Amino acid sequence: MARHLITSALPYINGIKHLGNMVGSMLPADVYSRYLRQRGHDVLYICATDEHGTPAELAAKEQGLPVDEFCAQAHDAQKAVYDGFALAFDYFGRSSSQQNVEITQHFARRLHENGFIEERAIRQVYSPTDGRFLPDRYVEGTCPHCGYDKARGDQCENCTRVLDPTDLINPRSAISGSTDLEVRETKHLFLLQSKLQHEVEEWVSRHEDDWPQLASSIARKWLTEGLHDRAITRDLDWGVPVPADTWPELAAEGKVFYVWFDAPIEYIGATKEWSDLAPENRDWKAWWYDVDTDVRYTEFMAKDNVPFHTVMFPATELGVREPWKKVDYVKAFNWLTYYGGKFSTSQKRGVFTDQALEILPADYWRYFLIANAPESDDSSFTWEHFTATVNKDLADTLGNFVNRVLSFSRKRFGDEVPAGSAPGEAEAKLGEQIAELLAEYEGHMETLQFRKAAAALRALWSAGQLLPGGEGPLAGDQDRQGRRGPHPPYGDEPDPPVLGGVGAVHPGDRGHHAPGVLAQGRHGDLGHAGRRPHPRLRPGRHPLHRPAGAVRQAHGRGPGDLQGALRRRSGAVTRVGTVRDGARKAEQLSEPRIFRPWQCPKSSRSPTCPATGPNPSAGTPKGSSWRRSRMPSPRGSASTTAGKSTNVSTPSCTPSTSRATTASRRSGVPAPGPSSCAIRTVRRRSFSAPASIWRSSCAACPAVPTRTSRYGRSE
C-alpha cells in the first residue's frame, strides 16, 4: 500500500480556535487520514501549534506570563480541545521545539550558501507610543488595491494580496491604535524569491491541474503578479534566532526569523519530534528526504494560507538545493462564516471549539462541518441550519435505521445474531444498490470531495431503511416511516437516545441561558434545559448510549443542573451570540419555549370558548402562525387513541390580575378583562414518543405568554 504524509495548517497559539479553523484544515485532514488507514495505507498525520510572532508576545504580556510559559499552557489547552474532537494526529508538535530551530537554521544557511538570502538595510515602521518596531501584521490601514479598511501590513484578508506596511493608506498601530508612526532604518535578511520565480512556476505547472481550482488559481495569481524578495527576519524577542555562525551582527541585535519562514518548516520539525520519541522504530527522513516517488504528501488549509504553501514554502525548499519532499496535493477550503460574517478569534465572534464540546458531543460537530464543508464556496453556519442537519440526518435518517434494525433483531431473534441464509431477490437488489453507493462514497473520498462523500453516506443510510419495493423483513415497519425522531426499539416505550444520548435538537430557551445552547431534555430531546431525563435515557440503559454523555462530563452534573451551569458560563454567551455587526444576537434567532394562548371570548376565530361555547364559524383561525415544538403536553390536555391523532381544545384558567399585568408589560398587549379566556390548541400523536405540540397565535386576538413548566403545566 502507498505511504501518505498528511499535514494541516498549524493553528496559531493565541487562543482556542473557532469552528472555521476546524473545518478549514484539521478536521478534513483527520477524516482523510482515518479513511486511508481503514483502507490499509501507511499514514502519518502531522500538525503543531504555531507559536512564534508578535501575537504570542502580546498575549503572554496580557496574562502576565513569560512567553514560553504562556505558549506551553496554550499548547496543552489546544491539544485538549483537539482530543475532545477525536482528531487522530500521529503527532501534534510545537514550532518552538528545538528540532524546528535546528532545521530552520539549516534551511537558512543552505539558502545563504546558494545565494538566495542577502542582508539589506530597510526602513521599517516604528511606533513611539508602543516603543517598538511594528511587525507587518500589526500595522493596519486601507488596502490600496481593494479599499478594505482593515488590511494588515503583510496581507489583505479581503483580496489576499501581499502587502508591505508602507503600502497601506492611513496606517495605524494595531496594538495601540496610534497613528503616530515613524519609519526607521534597520537591517534584515531577505529571501530572494525573484531568483526562484521560474523554478516555482515550473513546479506549480506540473501540479496545478491536479489541485482544486481554488488552490491553483491563488498560486497562479501570485506567480502572475511576480514573486518579490521578502524579509524573513523580525525585531522580536521570541522566535527562531538567526544563527550567529552565519550572521553574527544580526544575531547580536537579537533578530529572529519571520514566523512564515519557520512555520512551514515545522511540518518537518514536528516529524522529527515524533521520530525522536522512538528513534529505534521511527525515521523522520524516511517521510521527508529523497522520497519524492515513495510518499504522497497532502496539505489541508484555508484559502488565506494557500500562497505561503504553494509559492513561498516551495521556493524555500527549491532554494536549499536538497531533495526535500514537496506537496503533491493542496486541499484548500473557502471560509465558514457565522450568519454571513467572518468568524473572528480576536473579536470573539462565532462558535469556538471548546464551547462547542460543552454544548454537544464531538460527533455532531464533526458530521455537520464535513457535510457542509466550504469547498467550492464560502458556507455559513447558523444555529437553525445546524439544528435541521442534526435532526434530519443523524436523528431521523441514521437514528431510524440503526434503531429499527436493533428493534427488529431483538424482537425476532432475541439477543443473538441469526446465522442467516442465501439472499433473496430483494436482498440482491439492495446489495447492488449498496455496492454502487459505497463505490460512489469511496470515489469522493479518494478525490477529497467531502460534501459529496457525506451525501453518498446519507444515501447509504437511507438505502438501509427499507428493502426495495417494500419487500424484506423490515417492510412491516413502513407505517413508522413518517415518524419524526428515532423508532423506539422496545415496543411502546419512549424514544431511546441516539448517538450519545440525543434524539433531536432544538434551539435553546431565549433569555434564560446561552443563546442557541442545546441541553439534554426529556425523551432524548435537546430542548429546554433543566428537564429531568426519562429513566430509559440514563447512561448504560441502551447499547447506543455513551457511558457518560459529553454534556454530563462537561459539568459533572445531571441535565437538571445544566441550566445553572450555562448561566455561570457567561463567556460562552458573548462568543456564541455575537454576529458580524456586533448587534444581532443568537438569542434573537431562537424561539422562547412558551405557549401563546388566544384571548378570544367572543372572536369568530376561536374554535371554541369555555365562556361562549362552540363557534361553528371558526375553524382554524385565519392569520395564525403554526409552529411545531417538541415538548410534553399538559397533563389531562390531550386524549390518545391507538393509531389516530386527536385535536383537543383545552380551557386554561384566566390569569390572575397580577400575572396578566406582568404578561401585559412584557408583551405589550393589554391585560385581559374578567370575561377573557385562553384556548390552547393541542395536537398530539398517539404513539408513545414525545408529544408533538403545535402552538398558534391569532392575529386578531393578541397572545398573553404563559410559560410552561418542565411537566407541561402552565405557570
PADOKOL-343406 format. One line per field, with one value per residue (C-alpha): chain; x, y, z. Coordinates in Angstrom, 1 decimal. Layout:
<sites>
chain	c(A_...) .
px	c(X_...) .
py	c(Y_...) .
pz	c(Z_...) .
</sites>
This chain:
<sites>
chain	c(A_A_A_A_A_A_A_A_A_A_A_A_A_A_A_A_A_A_A_A_A_A_A_A_A_A_A_A_A_A_A_A_A_A_A_A_A_A_A_A_A_A_A_A_A_A_A_A_A_A_A_A_A_A_A_A_A_A_A_A_A_A_A_A_A_A_A_A_A_A_A_A_A_A_A_A_A_A_A_A_A_A_A_A_A_A_A_A_A_A_A_A_A_A_A_A_A_A_A_A_A_A_A_A_A_A_A_A_A_A_A_A_A_A_A_A_A_A_A_A_A_A_A_A_A_A_A_A_A_A_A_A_A_A_A_A_A_A_A_A_A_A_A_A_A_A_A_A_A_A_A_A_A_A_A_A_A_A_A_A_A_A_A_A_A_A_A_A_A_A_A_A_A_A_A_A_A_A_A_A_A_A_A_A_A_A_A_A_A_A_A_A_A_A_A_A_A_A_A_A_A_A_A_A_A_A_A_A_A_A_A_A_A_A_A_A_A_A_A_A_A_A_A_A_A_A_A_A_A_A_A_A_A_A_A_A_A_A_A_A_A_A_A_A_A_A_A_A_A_A_A_A_A_A_A_A_A_A_A_A_A_A_A_A_A_A_A_A_A_A_A_A_A_A_A_A_A_A_A_A_A_A_A_A_A_A_A_A_A_A_A_A_A_A_A_A_A_A_A_A_A_A_A_A_A_A_A_A_A_A_A_A_A_A_A_A_A_A_A_A_A_A_A_A_A_A_A_A_A_A_A_A_A_A_A_A_A_A_A_A_A_A_A_A_A_A_A_A_A_A_A_A_A_A_A_A_A_A_A_A_A_A_A_A_A_A_A_A_A_A_A_A_A_A_A_A_A_A_A_A_A_A_A_A_A_A_A_A_A_A_A_A_A_A_A_A_A_A_A_A_A_A_A_A_A_A_A_A_A_A_A_A_A_A_A_A_A_A_A_A_A_A_A_A_A_A_A_A_A_A_A_A_A_A_A_A_A_A_A_A_A_A_A_A_A_A_A_A_A_A_A_A_A_A_A_A_A_A_A_A_A_A_A_A_A_A_A_A_A_A_A_A_A_A_A_A_A_A_A_A_A_A_A_A_A_A_A_A_A_A_A_A_A_A_A_A_A_A_A_A_A_A_A_A_A_A_A_A_A_A_A_A_A_A_A_A_A_A_A_A_A_A_A_A_A_A_A_A_A_A_A_A_A_A_A_A_A_A_A_A_A_A_A_A_A_A_A_A_A_A_A_A_A_A_A_A_A_A_A_A_A_A_A_A_A_A_A_A_A_A_A_A_A_A_A_A_A_A_A_A_A_A_A_A_A_A_A_A_A_A_A_A_A_A_A_A_A_A_A_A_A_A_A_A_A_A_A_A_A_A_A_A_A_A_A_A_A_A_A_A_A_A_A_A_A_A_A_A_A_A_A_A_A_A_A_A_A_A_A_A_A_A_A_A_A_A_A_A_A_A_A_A_A_A_A_A_A_A_A_A_A_A_A_A_A_A_A_A_A_A_A_A_A_A_A_A_A_A_A_A_A_A_A_A_A_A_A_A_A_A_A_A_A_A_A_A_A_A_A_A_A_A_A_A_A_A_A_A_A_A_A_A_A_A_A) .
px	c(0.0_1.0_2.6_0.6_2.0_-0.7_-0.4_-2.9_-2.2_-0.8_-3.3_-1.8_-1.1_-3.1_-6.3_-8.8_-9.8_-13.3_-15.2_-13.9_-10.4_-11.5_-13.3_-10.7_-7.8_-7.6_-11.0_-10.9_-7.3_-8.3_-11.2_-9.0_-6.3_-8.8_-10.2_-6.8_-5.9_-9.1_-8.2_-4.8_-2.5_0.5_-0.4_1.5_-0.7_1.4_0.3_1.6_0.9_2.4_4.0_6.2_5.4_4.1_0.6_2.2_4.3_1.3_-0.9_1.7_2.2_-1.6_-1.7_1.5_3.4_6.8_6.1_7.5_5.3_2.3_2.9_3.3_0.0_-1.8_-0.5_-1.8_-5.2_-5.5_-4.4_-7.1_-9.8_-8.5_-8.5_-12.1_-12.8_-11.1_-8.5_-6.2_-2.8_0.1_1.9_0.9_4.1_5.3_7.1_9.2_10.7_14.5_14.0_12.3_15.0_17.8_16.0_15.0_18.6_19.9_17.5_18.6_22.3_21.8_19.8_22.6_25.2_23.2_22.9_19.1_19.4_21.0_21.2_19.6_19.0_15.4_13.1_10.5_7.5_8.3_5.7_6.9_3.7_4.3_8.1_8.8_9.1_5.8_5.7_3.8_0.6_0.5_0.2_-3.4_-4.9_-6.7_-5.7_-4.5_-5.9_-9.4_-10.1_-10.6_-10.1_-8.8_-6.0_-2.8_0.7_1.6_-1.6_-5.1_-7.6_-10.2_-8.3_-5.4_-2.8_0.6_1.4_4.2_3.2_4.2_1.7_-1.3_-3.4_-3.9_-1.8_-2.2_-0.8_-2.9_-1.6_-2.5_-4.4_-1.9_-1.4_1.9_4.1_7.7_9.8_13.3_16.2_17.1_18.8_17.1_17.6_15.7_14.7_15.3_12.1_12.6_15.5_13.3_10.3_10.8_11.5_8.4_6.3_7.6_6.9_3.4_2.6_3.3_0.8_-1.9_-4.1_-4.5_-5.2_-8.6_-9.4_-9.2_-5.6_-4.4_-6.0_-4.4_-1.0_-1.2_-2.4_0.7_3.0_1.3_1.9_5.5_7.4_9.1_12.0_10.7_12.2_12.4_13.6_12.0_12.9_11.3_12.3_10.5_11.3_13.9_17.1_19.3_22.4_25.4_27.9_26.4_25.1_26.9_25.9_22.2_22.3_23.9_21.0_18.5_16.9_14.6_13.1_9.8_7.0_6.0_9.6_9.8_6.2_6.0_9.4_7.7_6.0_9.4_10.4_7.3_8.0_11.5_9.9_7.7_10.7_12.9_10.3_11.2_14.3_14.8_11.5_10.9_12.9_11.7_13.8_12.0_9.0_10.7_14.0_14.6_11.2_9.5_8.1_7.6_5.4_2.2_2.1_-1.3_-1.8_-5.1_-5.6_-8.0_-7.6_-5.7_-2.8_-2.6_0.0_2.5_2.2_2.0_4.6_6.7_7.5_8.1_10.5_12.3_12.6_13.8_16.4_18.1_19.1_18.3_15.7_13.1_9.6_7.2_3.5_1.6_-1.9_-3.2_-6.7_-7.8_-11.1_-13.1_-14.3_-17.0_-18.9_-21.1_-24.5_-22.7_-20.0_-16.5_-15.6_-13.0_-10.7_-9.6_-13.1_-14.6_-17.2_-18.6_-18.7_-15.5_-14.3_-14.1_-17.6_-18.9_-17.8_-19.7_-22.9_-22.8_-20.6_-17.9_-19.6_-22.4_-20.0_-17.7_-20.6_-22.2_-18.9_-17.9_-21.3_-21.2_-17.5_-16.8_-15.2_-16.5_-17.6_-18.0_-20.6_-22.5_-23.0_-26.4_-28.0_-31.1_-29.1_-27.1_-30.3_-32.0_-29.0_-28.5_-32.2_-32.7_-29.5_-28.4_-31.6_-34.1_-32.1_-29.2_-31.0_-34.1_-32.0_-30.0_-32.9_-35.2_-32.6_-31.9_-35.7_-36.4_-33.4_-34.3_-38.0_-37.4_-34.2_-33.6_-30.0_-28.3_-27.4_-29.0_-26.9_-28.7_-29.3_-29.0_-30.2_-33.4_-34.2_-34.9_-31.7_-29.7_-31.1_-30.3_-26.8_-26.3_-27.5_-25.3_-22.3_-22.9_-23.3_-20.2_-18.2_-19.5_-18.6_-15.1_-14.6_-15.4_-13.1_-10.3_-10.7_-11.2_-14.8_-16.1_-19.6_-20.3_-18.9_-21.3_-24.2_-23.3_-23.1_-26.6_-27.8_-26.3_-28.2_-31.5_-31.0_-30.8_-34.2_-36.3_-35.6_-36.5_-40.2_-41.2_-40.0_-38.0_-38.0_-38.2_-41.1_-43.6_-42.3_-43.4_-46.1_-43.3_-41.5_-43.4_-42.3_-40.1_-37.2_-35.9_-38.0_-38.4_-36.6_-38.6_-42.2_-44.3_-41.7_-40.4_-37.7_-34.2_-31.2_-29.4_-25.7_-24.6_-27.9_-29.6_-32.7_-33.3_-32.0_-33.8_-32.6_-32.2_-34.6_-34.2_-33.4_-32.6_-29.2_-26.7_-28.5_-28.5_-27.1_-28.6_-29.2_-30.4_-34.1_-36.8_-37.2_-33.8_-34.6_-32.1_-34.7_-35.4_-32.5_-33.3_-35.8_-35.5_-34.4_-36.7_-35.4_-34.8_-32.3_-29.9_-26.4_-25.9_-29.6_-29.2_-26.4_-26.1_-25.9_-22.5_-21.3_-21.1_-22.6_-20.4_-22.9_-22.7_-18.9_-18.6_-20.2_-20.1_-23.8_-27.0_-29.1_-31.2_-28.3_-27.3_-29.3_-27.4_-24.1_-25.0_-25.9_-22.5_-20.7_-21.1_-18.1_-19.9_-22.9_-20.8_-18.9_-21.7_-24.2_-22.2_-22.6_-20.9_-22.2_-21.9_-25.5_-27.6_-27.6_-28.3_-30.9_-33.0_-32.8_-34.2_-37.9_-38.9_-40.3_-43.7_-47.4_-49.2_-52.9_-55.5_-57.6_-60.8_-64.0_-66.3_-64.0_-65.2_-61.6_-61.9_-62.9_-64.5_-64.6_-65.5_-67.5_-69.4_-69.3_-68.5_-68.4_-69.4_-68.0_-64.5_-62.4_-58.7_-58.0_-57.0_-53.7_-52.4_-48.8_-48.3_-45.0_-44.0_-42.5_-41.3_-42.4_-44.6_-48.3_-50.0_-51.4_-55.0_-55.0_-54.8_-56.5_-54.9_-56.4_-54.2_-53.3_-55.0_-54.2_-56.6_-57.2_-58.1_-59.1_-58.4_-59.6_-57.0_-57.7_-57.9_-54.6_-54.7_-54.6_-51.0_-49.9_-51.9_-50.5_-46.9_-47.5_-49.0_-45.9_-43.7_-45.7_-47.1_-50.6_-53.4_-54.3_-57.4_-60.7_-62.8_-64.6_-61.4_-60.3_-57.3_-57.6_-54.7_-55.0_-53.0_-52.3_-50.8_-49.6_-51.0_-47.7_-45.6_-42.9_-42.8_-45.9_-45.7_-47.5_-48.4_-48.8_-50.9_-51.2_-54.2_-53.6_-56.9_-56.7_-53.3_-51.5_-50.5_-47.5_-47.8_-44.6_-44.8_-43.2_-41.0_-44.1_-46.2_-48.3_-49.0_-47.4) .
py	c(0.0_3.6_5.8_9.0_12.1_14.5_17.9_20.5_24.2_25.0_26.6_29.8_29.7_32.8_31.2_28.5_28.1_28.5_26.2_27.9_26.9_23.4_22.8_24.6_22.3_19.9_18.1_17.2_16.1_13.9_12.4_11.7_10.1_7.9_6.8_5.9_3.9_1.9_1.2_-0.2_2.6_3.7_7.2_9.8_12.8_15.7_19.0_21.5_24.8_27.9_29.7_32.5_36.1_39.3_37.9_35.3_38.0_40.3_37.6_36.5_40.1_40.5_37.4_38.4_35.3_34.7_34.0_30.4_29.5_31.0_29.0_25.8_26.3_27.4_24.3_22.0_23.8_23.5_19.8_19.0_20.5_18.6_15.4_16.2_16.4_13.0_14.3_11.4_13.1_10.9_13.8_17.3_19.3_22.8_25.2_26.4_23.0_22.6_20.3_23.1_25.6_23.3_22.6_26.2_27.4_24.7_25.8_29.4_28.5_26.5_29.3_31.7_29.4_29.1_32.8_33.1_35.2_38.6_41.2_44.6_47.8_48.7_51.4_49.9_51.2_52.2_53.2_55.6_55.1_51.3_51.7_49.0_48.2_47.0_43.7_43.9_42.3_44.9_47.8_48.2_50.5_50.7_48.3_50.3_47.6_46.9_49.6_47.2_49.4_46.6_45.3_44.2_45.2_41.8_40.8_42.0_39.4_40.7_40.4_38.2_40.5_40.5_44.0_46.0_48.2_51.3_50.4_51.0_54.1_55.8_53.3_52.8_50.6_47.5_47.4_50.9_52.3_55.2_56.9_58.4_56.1_56.6_54.9_54.0_52.2_48.6_45.6_42.3_39.2_38.8_35.6_36.4_34.8_36.7_34.5_31.4_32.6_30.4_27.3_27.8_28.4_25.2_23.2_24.6_23.9_20.2_20.0_22.7_20.5_18.0_20.7_22.1_25.3_27.4_26.4_26.5_29.9_31.5_30.1_31.2_34.7_35.1_34.0_36.2_39.2_38.2_37.0_39.7_39.4_39.2_40.0_36.8_38.3_40.5_42.6_40.4_38.6_35.4_33.2_31.1_33.1_34.0_31.7_33.5_31.5_32.9_36.4_37.4_41.1_40.4_37.6_40.2_42.5_39.7_39.2_36.2_34.6_35.6_33.3_32.5_31.3_28.9_27.7_25.5_24.1_22.9_20.2_18.6_19.7_18.1_14.8_14.8_15.4_12.3_10.3_11.3_9.8_6.3_6.7_2.9_2.5_5.8_7.6_11.2_11.5_8.5_10.7_14.0_13.4_12.0_10.2_12.0_8.9_6.8_9.2_11.1_14.4_16.1_19.5_20.9_24.6_27.6_29.8_32.6_30.1_28.9_31.4_30.5_26.8_26.8_29.5_30.7_27.3_25.5_28.4_27.8_24.0_24.6_27.1_24.8_22.5_19.4_16.7_17.7_16.4_19.0_18.8_16.7_17.8_21.0_20.7_24.3_25.5_28.6_30.2_29.1_32.2_33.0_34.2_35.7_37.4_36.1_34.0_36.0_34.9_38.4_39.7_36.7_36.2_32.8_29.4_28.2_24.7_24.4_25.7_23.5_20.5_21.7_22.0_18.7_15.7_16.0_13.6_16.1_18.9_16.6_15.5_18.9_20.6_17.9_17.7_21.5_22.0_25.2_23.6_25.3_28.5_30.0_28.3_29.9_28.5_29.2_27.5_26.8_25.0_23.1_22.0_20.9_19.0_17.0_16.2_15.2_13.3_11.9_11.5_10.8_9.0_7.3_7.0_5.4_3.0_1.8_1.6_-0.1_-2.8_-3.3_-3.3_-5.9_-8.0_-8.2_-8.7_-11.6_-13.1_-12.0_-11.1_-13.4_-12.6_-15.2_-17.3_-16.0_-17.7_-17.2_-13.7_-13.4_-11.2_-8.1_-8.6_-9.0_-5.7_-4.0_-5.4_-4.0_-0.6_-0.6_-1.5_1.4_3.9_2.6_2.9_6.5_7.3_5.9_7.8_11.1_10.3_9.5_12.8_14.7_15.8_15.8_17.3_14.8_12.0_13.0_13.0_9.5_8.4_9.8_7.8_4.6_5.3_5.8_2.7_0.7_1.9_-0.4_-3.1_-2.2_-2.3_-2.6_-6.3_-7.9_-8.3_-4.5_-3.9_-4.3_-1.2_1.1_2.7_4.0_5.9_9.1_9.5_12.3_11.0_7.5_4.4_3.0_-0.3_-1.5_-1.7_1.2_2.6_6.2_7.1_5.9_8.1_8.1_8.7_9.7_10.1_12.5_12.1_15.6_19.1_22.4_26.0_27.0_29.0_32.7_34.9_32.0_30.7_30.9_31.6_28.6_26.4_23.0_21.0_17.4_17.3_14.7_11.7_12.2_15.7_18.5_21.1_23.2_23.0_21.6_18.9_15.6_12.8_9.8_6.8_4.9_7.6_7.1_6.0_2.3_1.5_1.2_-0.2_3.1_5.3_6.6_5.5_9.2_11.8_14.8_17.2_15.3_15.1_18.8_19.9_16.9_17.1_15.7_17.5_19.0_21.2_22.2_25.4_26.8_25.8_27.6_30.7_30.7_30.3_34.0_34.0_31.4_33.7_36.5_34.5_32.3_35.2_37.8_38.3_40.3_43.8_43.1_43.9_40.9_38.1_34.5_34.8_36.6_33.6_31.0_31.0_31.0_27.7_29.1_28.6_31.6_31.1_33.2_35.7_35.3_35.4_36.1_36.0_34.2_33.0_30.8_27.2_27.1_29.1_28.0_31.1_31.2_27.6_26.2_28.6_26.8_29.6_29.4_26.5_27.1_30.8_33.0_34.7_32.2_31.1_27.4_26.4_22.9_22.2_19.0_19.2_17.2_18.0_19.4_16.7_15.9_18.2_15.6_12.3_9.4_6.8_4.0_4.7_8.1_11.7_13.8_17.5_18.8_22.3_22.7_25.7_27.4_29.4_33.1_34.6_36.4_40.2_40.4_37.7_39.2_42.6_41.3_39.4_42.6_44.6_42.0_41.5_45.0_43.5_44.9_42.6_40.5_41.5_39.4_37.6_36.8_33.2_31.4_28.5_26.2_24.0_20.8_18.1_15.0_11.9_8.7_6.7_6.9_9.1_12.6_14.6_17.0_20.2_22.9_26.4_29.1_32.8_34.6_37.9_39.3_38.1_39.1_36.5_36.7_34.4_31.8_29.8_26.0_24.1_21.1_18.9_20.9_22.8_26.5_28.7) .
pz	c(0.0_-0.6_2.1_2.8_4.6_5.7_7.3_8.3_8.6_12.0_14.4_16.0_19.7_20.8_21.9_21.3_17.6_16.2_14.0_10.9_11.8_12.5_9.2_7.1_7.9_10.9_10.7_7.0_7.3_10.2_8.2_5.2_7.3_9.1_5.7_4.3_7.4_7.1_3.5_4.7_3.8_5.8_7.0_9.0_10.1_11.5_13.0_15.6_17.2_15.5_18.5_17.2_16.4_18.0_18.9_21.2_22.9_23.4_24.7_27.2_28.3_28.8_31.0_32.9_31.9_30.3_26.6_26.7_29.7_28.0_24.9_26.8_28.6_25.4_23.5_26.2_26.1_22.4_22.4_24.9_22.6_19.6_21.7_22.5_18.8_18.4_15.9_15.4_15.0_14.8_16.4_17.5_18.0_18.7_16.4_19.3_19.6_19.4_16.4_14.4_15.5_14.1_10.8_10.2_10.8_8.5_5.7_6.2_6.0_2.8_1.2_2.0_0.6_-2.6_-3.0_-2.2_1.1_1.4_4.1_3.3_5.2_5.1_6.5_8.9_10.8_14.4_17.0_19.7_21.6_21.7_22.0_19.4_15.7_14.5_12.6_9.3_10.6_13.4_11.1_9.8_7.3_4.0_1.2_-1.8_-4.2_-2.9_-0.3_2.6_5.7_8.0_5.8_7.6_6.7_5.4_3.6_2.8_4.0_1.6_-1.7_-0.4_-2.0_-0.2_1.1_2.8_5.7_3.8_1.1_3.4_3.3_6.7_8.6_12.4_15.1_15.7_19.3_20.5_17.6_17.4_14.1_15.3_13.3_12.2_9.6_10.8_9.2_10.3_8.8_7.8_5.8_2.5_0.7_-3.0_-4.3_-7.6_-8.5_-7.9_-9.9_-12.9_-10.9_-8.8_-11.9_-13.5_-10.3_-10.0_-13.6_-13.0_-10.2_-10.6_-12.9_-10.1_-7.4_-6.7_-8.7_-5.5_-4.7_-8.3_-9.0_-5.9_-6.7_-10.3_-9.3_-7.1_-9.9_-12.5_-10.3_-9.9_-6.8_-4.8_-2.4_1.1_4.5_6.6_9.9_12.5_15.6_18.2_21.4_20.7_17.6_15.9_16.4_13.4_13.6_14.9_12.9_9.7_10.6_13.8_13.7_13.2_15.9_18.3_17.6_18.6_15.2_14.8_11.7_10.4_11.5_8.0_7.3_10.2_10.5_7.3_8.2_11.5_9.5_9.1_12.7_14.2_12.3_13.8_17.3_16.6_15.5_18.4_20.8_19.5_17.3_17.1_15.3_13.5_10.8_10.1_7.0_5.5_5.2_4.1_2.4_-1.0_-1.1_-4.0_-5.5_-2.3_-0.4_-1.4_0.5_1.0_2.7_4.1_4.7_4.3_1.3_3.1_3.8_0.2_-1.1_1.6_1.0_-2.8_-3.5_-0.5_1.1_-2.2_-3.1_0.2_-0.5_-4.0_-2.9_-0.4_-3.3_-1.3_-2.1_0.5_-0.1_-1.7_-1.6_-4.1_-3.4_-1.8_-0.5_0.0_1.6_1.5_4.7_7.1_8.0_11.0_9.8_6.8_8.7_9.3_12.3_14.4_17.2_18.1_18.1_19.9_17.1_16.3_17.8_19.4_19.6_23.4_23.9_21.1_23.1_26.1_24.1_22.2_21.7_19.0_16.5_15.9_15.1_13.0_10.9_10.4_9.5_7.0_5.4_4.9_4.3_2.4_-0.6_-3.8_-2.0_1.5_3.6_6.5_10.0_11.6_14.6_12.5_9.8_12.4_14.2_11.0_9.8_13.0_13.4_9.8_9.0_12.4_14.4_11.7_8.9_10.7_14.1_12.5_10.5_13.5_15.9_13.5_12.8_16.5_17.3_14.6_15.5_19.2_18.6_16.1_17.3_20.8_21.8_19.4_15.8_13.4_11.1_8.0_4.7_1.0_-0.1_-2.0_-5.0_-2.8_-0.8_-4.0_-5.4_-2.2_-2.3_-5.8_-4.6_-1.6_-3.7_-6.1_-3.2_-1.5_-4.7_-5.1_-1.5_-1.9_-5.2_-3.5_-0.6_-2.9_-4.6_-1.3_-2.1_1.4_0.8_-1.9_0.3_3.0_0.6_-0.6_3.1_3.7_0.7_2.2_5.5_3.5_1.5_4.7_5.8_3.7_1.1_-2.5_-3.3_0.3_0.5_3.1_6.9_7.6_5.2_8.1_9.7_6.8_9.0_11.2_8.4_8.9_12.5_13.5_15.6_16.2_16.2_19.7_20.0_23.0_21.8_23.1_25.4_25.0_22.4_23.3_23.0_19.6_19.1_22.5_24.3_22.0_19.8_18.4_18.7_19.3_19.9_23.5_25.6_24.9_27.8_30.2_29.1_26.3_23.0_20.8_23.5_23.4_26.6_27.1_27.8_28.2_25.9_24.3_23.0_23.4_24.3_27.3_29.8_33.2_32.3_34.0_31.6_31.1_33.1_29.9_28.9_31.7_30.8_30.2_29.5_25.8_23.6_21.7_24.7_25.6_29.1_30.0_27.8_26.9_28.5_31.8_31.6_30.9_34.1_36.4_36.9_35.5_33.0_35.8_36.8_33.3_33.2_36.1_34.6_31.4_33.3_35.0_31.7_30.7_28.3_26.1_25.8_24.5_22.0_20.7_20.4_18.6_14.9_12.2_13.1_16.8_17.4_16.4_19.0_18.5_21.2_18.6_16.4_18.8_19.9_23.6_24.7_25.7_24.8_23.3_24.1_22.3_24.2_22.4_24.5_21.5_18.5_15.4_15.1_18.2_17.6_21.0_24.2_27.7_28.2_24.9_23.8_20.3_17.4_14.2_12.0_13.5_12.1_12.0_12.9_10.0_10.2_12.8_12.5_13.3_14.8_15.7_19.0_20.8_24.4_26.7_26.5_29.7_31.9_31.1_28.0_25.2_24.6_22.8_20.6_19.1_15.6_15.5_16.2_18.3_18.4_21.9_22.8_26.5_28.5_30.6_33.7_33.3_34.5_37.8_37.7_38.8_36.3_33.5_34.3_34.3_31.0_29.5_30.3_28.8_25.6_25.1_24.9_27.1_30.0_29.6_31.2_33.5_30.6_28.7_28.3_26.8_24.5_24.0_20.8_21.1_18.5_20.0_18.2_19.5_19.8_22.9_21.5_23.0_22.2_19.3_20.1_17.6_19.0_17.4_17.9_16.4_14.6_15.7_19.3_20.9_22.9_26.5_27.0_29.7_30.4_30.6_33.4_32.9_33.2_30.7_33.2_32.5_35.1) .
</sites>
